[in-house]
């Protein structure tokens, strides 16, 4: 069971994405000469948009529509923009004949395109640049039809609040100061607030474990937390190893993951105890993000409470689970 769980996690994390300098990387796929022209702002005729969440394992899934095709999309803060599943969008227009290369060599069927009608309920985009690649591995592992991934850039002018207790996603407009208007606030019992670095359209947190400073990426498509075992050797003595596995990843390369538990994770001004984590090599993930990272904060972190990402103020908040109005 552990092996299956970690393999699913590894595959999903491999498709975390960054962009910049005419290169876009979606996991182990690099799009050369990618078009980075800014897309127009969406039409958002609402103050607060409430979107139902469906769950696929530890993945956050919501429904959206591309042109006339409606289906499931994974909320993925490890991706910069919209990623479409090649299975359903292979016939879309290719832009600038982008060449796709992966860690193990050339790949086919991956390209950039433009979508002219994308909607999440009352949030409507008339033009979106998107990357198209094979996401069949994600469908097969979760036995659910997945049309694509929703990356950060789609929500760059909003605040997102995720309530996994009630399975609701709130997309909210911000005032001139970048705040959620007080009349629109859904949750008020805040126990964590932390600034974040927003670079290459990816969210990064500064944190620490047992007073050892670390840089984390925040990825809602990572099904657990990750730490790079080469970069945290100074704190491994404070961790309790609970298991090990050797797995074969994408491209056939073998790698080891170590299951561990530890206390003393600090994000913002809060300490988190009883943390579950996988220790493995994160060099390739760091390369895709554009930064050398020490870890990834995934499901085992954000499931602890309701959380808000304010993309304008670059601020992360977390609220305790209570029956709030």
N, C-alpha and C positions, 0 to 999 in steps of 0.2 A: 504493500500500500504506500509506504514511504517512497519507494522508487517511482511509482506512477505519479505521485503528487509532485515530486521534485522535477521529474521530466516535463510535466505540464508547465510548471513554473519556469523552468529554464527556457523552454520554447517561447513562452509568452514574453519573457523579459528580453529575449533576443530581438524582439521587434519593437523595442523602445527606440525613439527616433530623435534626431536633431537636424538642424539645417543651417546653412550659411555659406557664403562665398561661392555661390553657384554649384554647391554640392549638397545633396540631401541624402542622409543615411537613414534607412529604415532597418534597424537591427543590423544584419550582416549584408544588406543590399545598399550600394551607393549609387545614386543617380547623378551622373555628370551633366553639366550644363542645365541644371534644373532651373525653371523659371521662378523668380522670386518677386515678381511684380505684386504690389500690395493689392489684396482683394478689397472691394468696396465694403463699407460697414453694412451689417445686416439690417433688415426691417424688423424692429422689435416694438410692437404696439402693446406694451404691457409694462407694469412696474415690477411685478413678481410673477414669474412663470413657474408653475408647479408641474413637474414631469414625473410620472410613475417610473420606478426602478424595477427591473426584473433581475433576478440573480442567476448566474451560471457558475456554480462553485463559489469562488471568492471574487468573481468578476462582476463589475457594475455594468448592467446592460440597460439601454433605453431604446425606444423606438424612434426612428427618424425616416425621412423620405428623400430619396435621390430621384429627381424627375418623377416618374410614376411608380417607382419601386420602393415599397415600404418594408422595413424590417429592422433587425436588431443591430445595434452598434455598441461597442465596448467603450466606456469612458476611460481614456488612457492619457494620464498626465505625463507619461513618458514619451509621448509622441508630440511633435510640434504642430501638426495640422491634420487635415482629413486624410485617412488612409482607406482605400477601397479594396475590397476583395476581388482579385482577378477573376474568380469563378463567374462573377455576375457582371463585371465591367470591362472585360477584355476587349470589347468592340468599341470602347470609347476612343476619342481622338487622341493620338499620340502627339506630344508637344516636343518639338526640336529633336526628335529621335534620340531621346536620352539613353545613354548606355548604362546598363546595370551590371555591376560587378560585385561579387561576394567574397567572403573570406577564402572560400575554396575554389574561386575561379569565376568564369563567366556564367551569368544567369540570363534566362530569357523570360519574356512575358511581363517585365516590370517596367513601368513608364510613368511619366507625369501627364496629367490631363486637367481639364477645367470642367467643373460642374456648374450648370446654369440655373439649377433649381434644387436647393437643399433646404429642408424644413424640419424643425423640431417643434411641433405644435405651432405656436404663434411666432416663433423665431424663424425668420425666413432670409435666406441668402440667395441673391440673384447671380452671384459668381463666386466660386471657390476653387482655388488651386488644390489639387489632390494628387496623392501618390497611389498607384495601383500596383498591388503585388499579391502573391499567393498567401491567403490566410486559411487555407483548408485545414492545416494542422490544428488551428484553434477550434474550428467547427467540429473536427473529428474527435478532439479530446473532450469537448464539452457536449457533444451530441446536440448542437443547436446551430441553426442557420445564422451566420454572422456576415453582415454586409460590409462592415468596416470598423475603423477605430476613430474615436473623436478626440483629437489632440487639443493642446492648449490654445492655439491661435484662434480657434472658433469662438472662444469665450474671453478674449483679451480685453474687452471693454466692460465686462460684467464681474459680478461676484457669484461664485458657485457654492451652494451649501448642499452637502450630502448627508442625509439622515437614513442610515441603514437599518435603524430600528423600525421606522415606518415605511421604508423603501420609497423615499421621495427625494427628488433632486429639485432644488430651487435655483433658478437663473434669475438674477436680480440686477436691475439698472442701478447706477450709482449717482449720487449728487455731484455738484461741481467740485467738491472737495475729495471725491473718491470714496465716500462712505455710503453704506446702505442707509437710506432714510429711516429715521426712528420709527415712523409709522408702518414701515415695511419689514421691520425686524421680526423674525419668527422665533428666534432663540436669544435669550438674554443671559443665561447662567453660564458665563464664559469662565473656563478655568485655565485656558492656555491662549496666549497670543505670541506670535513670533514673526519677525520679518523674514523674508526669503529673498534669495538672489534669483532673478529671472533672466536667464541668459540662453541664447540659442533656442528660445521658446521652451525651455525646460526649467523646472522649479528645483532649487537647491537650498538645503537647510544647513546651517552650522549647528553642530551639536557636540556632545561629548559622552564618553562612557568612562566612568570612574576617573573623571577629570582629564581624560585624554581627548584632545579636540579632534573632531571628525567632520568630513563633508559628506552629506547625504543627498542623493537625488530622491524626489518624491514621485512615486509611480503608482497610480491607482490600478494599473494592470498587473502589478507584481503581487502574487498571491501569498507572499509572506515577506518578512524582512530579510535583507542580505547584508553580510559584511565580508570584506576582502580579507582573507586570512593572512596574506602577505603583508598587509599594512597595519594590522592590529595585533601583532605578536606581543606587544607590550602589555596588552590587557587580556590575553587569552587565559592567563592563570586565574582570572576572576570569573571565568566561564565554566559551566558544567556541561561537558560533552555528553550528549544523550544517544548519539548514533553516527554512523558513517555510511556512505554509499559511493560506489563508482558507477558513473553513468556515461553513456555515449551521446554526445550532443549533435547538433546540426553540423553536417560535414564529416561525421564519423570520428571526431576527436574525443578522446576519453578525458574525463575530469572527475575530481573528487569533491563531494560536498560533505560537510560535517554539520550535524544537527547539534545545537547548543541552546542553553538557557543562561540568562545573565540578568543582573540588576544594575541600576545606576545609569540608565540612559537619560540624558538631559536634553530636551528640546525647549527652546525659549527659557522660561523660568520654572519649568516643571520637570520633576524626575519621574521616570516610569520604571516600575519594578516588574519582575517576572516576565522578561522579554524573551520571546522565542525567535531564533534566527538561524539562517543557513550560512555557513562559512564556505566560501569558494573564491575562485579567481574572477575579479570584476574588470580586468584590463580591457576586454573587448567592449563591455558595456560602457566603460569610461570613454573609450574612443568614440563610440556612437553618440554619447552625450556632449562630447567636446571638452570634457574635463576629467581629470583623474579623480575618481570618487573613492571614498572609503566604504560606503554602504548605500543601501537603498531602503527607504521607508515605504513599506507596502501594507498589505491588508492587516497584518498583525499589529501594526501601529494605528492605522486610522479607524479600525473597527472599535477602538476603545471609546469613541465618542462621536457626536455629530461634528462635522468640520466644515469650515468655510475657507475658500480660496478667493481673496480679493486681488484680482489681477492688476488693477489700477494702482492700489496702494502697496502692492507686493507684500501682503500680510496674510498670515495663516492664523485662524482661530479654531479652537475646539471647545465644545460644550459637553457637559455631562448628559447622560441619558435620563431625562425626567419627563413627566407628562406636562410639558409646557404648552401654553396656548399659542 
